[in-house]
Amino acid sequence: MPEGIQNQETNVGSDLPPEATTYGGLLRIAREGKGLTVDQVASQLRISPAQIEGLEADDYKVFPTPVYARAHLRSYARLLGVDDNKVIDMFNVALRPEDRDPRTFIRKTTQDLAPYQDAQPKNVGGKVVAGLLFLAVLIAAGYFGYQYIPSMLANSDSETQTAAAPAASAPAAPEAKEQEVPAAKQEVKTEPEAEKKAEVAAPSSEAAAAAAPEEAKAKQEAELKERLQKEAEEKAKQKAEEERKAAEAKAAEEKEAAAQTVDTSEPMRLEYNKTEDRWELPYSAKGEVKIKLEGKNGECWFGIYKDNKLEFNTQLKAGQSREYSVALPFKVSVGNRQNGAVHLDGRAVNLDARPNSTSTVFTAYQK
């Protein structure tokens, strides 16, 4: 190892505790001193918690190249208020010999690249298919012309001849008229016996015609009465259904109101979910929950997450408070929990689930 790097390593770790002799140990001690969690730091730096843990374990291989690791180390140090030049010096000392050579980074970056012309697809099959489709269209058009055009011309000629035929036979109409006149005169003649039968049948048809309106009126009245009765029954049935639904809704509201009537004097206790490996708070609420964050005995940090994204982040001192409205489910993290307090809709949350830890993280969801 060169002499300049050895002196630099000695100066960086001379005034630090044993755990801070590496860049990862120094950052971890600074983070825990501020009471911040890995999730909070990862959200601020916009990288994954696994990458934060890798940096604190002196494993820069969690990033593709040392260049990326060095950039995120500098941002991490500035976030915690640590001298970033000191952290970078410790990182440079910890680099492996092959990672210190810039040519190694260039070789790793370009070794998987292929020439541009090799990546271009040769669409020979597509051109062949297009040519075959064009040829099929030409063949279909020729077949249609051969089959249907002669028959269409023949039909046009026949229609022309049919239209000319009535014009040629028009003069024969007067003869037909002269033949029809005697027949009409014969129909006018009526025998006396037929006239007598017609006179006898006339009174019966008139009686039937007079009785028809009465029957139609009685039928209409019966149909109207039946329709009104059905409408009355339908209205009564609909009213009974509405009353039943109203009674069920009222019973549900009373049941829900009874379930929400809880003792607000006692703080809400967190429950540990072994399957998810997290602390949870089942909470009965609809819509948004009012969250109040308070600083009690000193400085503390709060973070509110929605869908694994940091929505609100604040640092409070004694006597300070902040209020937010967030819909369930959400996650709350508290750093230096002994100095802070959390209230949901005016009811306190017990943050002593982990007595040996300076921070508390829990997830609230609708039960």
QUIVEN-V632532 format. One line per field, one symbol per residue. ss: DSSP state (H for helix, E for strand, C for the rest). A space follows every 10 residues. Layout:
BEGIN
ss = ???
END
This chain:
BEGIN
ss = CCHHHHHHHH HHHCCCCHHH CCHHHHHHHH HHHCCCCHHH HHHHHCCCHH HHHHHHCCCH HHCCCHHHHH HHHHHHHHHH CCCHHHHHHH HHHHCCHHHH CHHHHHHHHH CCCCCHHHHC CCCHHHHHHH HHHHHHHHHH HHHHHHHHHH HHHHHHHHHH HHHHHHHHCH HHHHHHHHHH HHHHHHHHCC CHHHHHHHHH HHHHHHHHHH HHHHHHHHHH HHHHHHHHHH HHHHHHHHHH HHHHHHHHHH HHHHHHHHHH CCCCCCCECC EEECCCCEEE EEECCCCEEE EEEEECCCCE EEEEEECCEE EEEEEECCCC EEEEEEECCE EEEEECHHHE EEEECCEEEC CCCCCCCCEE EEEEEEC
END
